[in-house]
Amino acid sequence: MINLSLKNAAASGIKYRYSFLKVQVVVVEEAAEVLEAHVITSMPESTQQLILIGDHQQLKPSPTVFELARKYNLDTSLFERMVKLSLATFIHYKASK
């Protein structure tokens, strides 16, 4: 298991450094807060399964340029977009006290 920050992986091109590992499963925690571009650009070509964990109705991503975010819907995460298009499979888990 390799744990990488998506923002750092996307920015630094780290996915190419680890491409020899042929990662098949990518897990994204707090997926509703991650920009769609960060998820997509961080996934290696060998990815076969993407697991998005979180609540799509909670915090949204925080794009840097507000005008671009509104114009191009950059404030919508991949997770939220998939939910709205009915492309996500849900497993609902509620932690008990």
ZILINCOR-V618383 format. One record per helix or strand. SS is the DSSP state (alpha for helix, beta for strand). FROM is the first residue (numbers start at 1). TO is the last residue. Records with the same first field share a line. If there is no record, write none. Layout:
SS->FROM-TO / FROM-TO
This chain:
alpha->6-12 / 14-17 / 19-21 / 31-33 / 36-42 / 66-72 / 78-84
beta->25-28 / 49-52
